[in-house]
């Protein structure tokens, strides 16, 4: 049976519509042989007759992606074993698969736009399919930990949201609407970051678009923080004042500035890397400082007047501590000090993700303390949040999406080396013209 023949038969039995990419099959499956009760080859197997079918059918997705290959002899034996009239001795044991994962590359083999400071190896191919990108999250590359350090926390925050939804009335209670917006955006930003790191190796343009969306999600998260702080964390002497009235509208304007500046920072990345980094840092430091003004004021007042230490103050301090560590790690330490030693585990962006998630966790705990402890006082001094003003956030999401769309449309007009790298690595590891 030829390769094309058994490949198509495999796909027919796996209920797929087409056979896998024949040129992409590069590993080999060791053909399973029936095992005797005592473990000797050639005798009847005690395994379930359906086991090989489940294993091989479940592997169809990886076969199509070019990750697994089934040898003709192994497939022929498996096909015989699935005949209705096959005897027990013809059934197979579990298939023994040898998986060859996609090749990873060193920094000098990659287009310059993919280079990361101090990261010398572990790069994925810069032109992968979406399926390859998803599967690569289970392979050890320099992006794997980046993906999982935000994908797993996404589901933690979703779980916290569902638990709170069971105890708080988000639909009928206007007092909790700012908290609802904050929780939704807390769930959004780590998920967007995880997706950006997963699909950033599809192409150069896809890389920029993925990070545009990541920056937009971070901008919206900063707006969600302003909603929560404005509703629950304002110092008593600021409530109903001028700063309080314009606190959220100004944060909305900041989110547009943050998205625009961070997206623009990707354009001078090759010619002026330091300018790019400074613009990106400014895009996120400024909204952070603005949003946390109520926290700074509360902490200063508390230390000045020797107020009682409570859970809210502890949460605020931990949140600001991890935020400070997050900003420090933006300087690409420690991989700048020891290039090549932190390519897979321990480089700054992974630590950046962990500190950001921990900071968000403590921020959420502090906000929940304020929601419960200050409810009676705030409801006596503030009107209930209005539906148009609170859920006008949907319009701000569309505004940030429009900014991302504008920068995406500008990508083809950027310099050639920015959009289309002069060379890409081949599977052998050498570069070729794109």
Rosetta blueprint (number, residue, H / E / L):
1 X L
2 X L
3 X H
4 X H
5 X H
6 X H
7 X H
8 X H
9 X H
10 X H
11 X H
12 X H
13 X H
14 X L
15 X L
16 X L
17 X L
18 X L
19 X L
20 X L
21 X L
22 X H
23 X H
24 X H
25 X L
26 X L
27 X L
28 X L
29 X E
30 X E
31 X L
32 X L
33 X L
34 X L
35 X E
36 X L
37 X L
38 X L
39 X L
40 X L
41 X E
42 X L
43 X L
44 X L
45 X L
46 X L
47 X L
48 X L
49 X L
50 X L
51 X H
52 X H
53 X H
54 X H
55 X H
56 X H
57 X H
58 X H
59 X L
60 X H
61 X H
62 X H
63 X H
64 X H
65 X L
66 X L
67 X L
68 X L
69 X L
70 X E
71 X L
72 X H
73 X H
74 X H
75 X H
76 X H
77 X H
78 X H
79 X H
80 X H
81 X H
82 X L
83 X L
84 X L
85 X L
86 X L
87 X L
88 X H
89 X H
90 X H
91 X L
92 X L
93 X L
94 X L
95 X L
96 X E
97 X E
98 X L
99 X L
100 X L
101 X L
102 X L
103 X L
104 X L
105 X E
106 X L
107 X H
108 X H
109 X H
110 X L
111 X L
112 X H
113 X H
114 X H
115 X L
116 X L
117 X L
118 X L
119 X L
120 X L
121 X L
122 X L
123 X E
124 X L
125 X L
126 X L
127 X L
128 X L
129 X L
130 X H
131 X H
132 X H
133 X H
134 X H
135 X H
136 X H
137 X L
138 X L
139 X L
140 X L
141 X L
142 X L
143 X L
144 X H
145 X H
146 X H
147 X H
148 X H
149 X H
150 X H
151 X H
152 X H
153 X H
154 X H
155 X H
156 X H
157 X H
158 X H
159 X H
160 X H
161 X H
162 X H
163 X H
164 X H
165 X H
166 X H
167 X H
168 X L
169 X L
170 X L
171 X L
172 X L
173 X L
174 X H
175 X H
176 X H
177 X H
178 X H
179 X H
180 X H
181 X H
182 X H
183 X H
184 X H
185 X H
186 X H
187 X H
188 X H
189 X H
190 X H
191 X H
192 X H
193 X H
194 X H
195 X H
196 X H
197 X H
198 X H
199 X H
200 X L
201 X L
202 X L
203 X L
204 X H
205 X H
206 X H
207 X H
208 X H
209 X H
210 X H
211 X H
212 X H
213 X H
214 X H
215 X H
216 X H
217 X H
218 X H
219 X H
220 X H
221 X H
222 X H
223 X H
224 X H
225 X H
226 X H
227 X H
228 X H
229 X H
230 X H
231 X H
232 X H
233 X H
234 X L
235 X L
236 X H
237 X H
238 X H
239 X L
240 X L
241 X L
242 X H
243 X H
244 X H
245 X H
246 X H
247 X H
248 X H
249 X H
250 X H
251 X H
252 X H
253 X H
254 X H
255 X H
256 X H
257 X H
258 X H
259 X H
260 X H
261 X H
262 X H
263 X H
264 X H
265 X L
266 X L
267 X L
268 X L
269 X L
270 X L
271 X L
272 X L
273 X H
274 X H
275 X H
276 X H
277 X H
278 X H
279 X H
280 X H
281 X H
282 X H
283 X H
284 X H
285 X H
286 X H
287 X H
288 X H
289 X H
290 X H
291 X H
292 X L
293 X H
294 X H
295 X H
296 X H
297 X H
298 X H
299 X H
300 X H
301 X H
302 X H
303 X H
304 X H
305 X H
306 X L
307 X L
308 X L
309 X L
310 X L
311 X H
312 X H
313 X H
314 X H
315 X H
316 X H
317 X H
318 X H
319 X H
320 X H
321 X H
322 X H
323 X H
324 X H
325 X H
326 X H
327 X H
328 X H
329 X H
330 X L
331 X L
332 X L
333 X L
334 X L
335 X L
336 X L
337 X L
338 X L
339 X L
340 X L
341 X L
342 X L
343 X L
344 X L
345 X L
346 X L
347 X L
348 X H
349 X H
350 X H
351 X H
352 X H
353 X H
354 X H
355 X H
356 X H
357 X H
358 X H
359 X H
360 X H
361 X H
362 X H
363 X H
364 X H
365 X H
366 X H
367 X H
368 X H
369 X H
370 X H
371 X H
372 X H
373 X H
374 X L
375 X H
376 X H
377 X H
378 X H
379 X H
380 X H
381 X H
382 X L
383 X L
384 X L
385 X L
386 X L
387 X H
388 X H
389 X H
390 X H
391 X H
392 X L
393 X H
394 X H
395 X H
396 X H
397 X H
398 X H
399 X H
400 X H
401 X H
402 X H
403 X H
404 X H
405 X H
406 X H
407 X H
408 X H
409 X H
410 X H
411 X H
412 X H
413 X H
414 X L
415 X L
416 X H
417 X H
418 X H
419 X H
420 X L
421 X L
422 X L
423 X E
424 X E
425 X E
426 X L
427 X L
428 X L
429 X L
430 X L
431 X E
432 X E
433 X E
434 X L
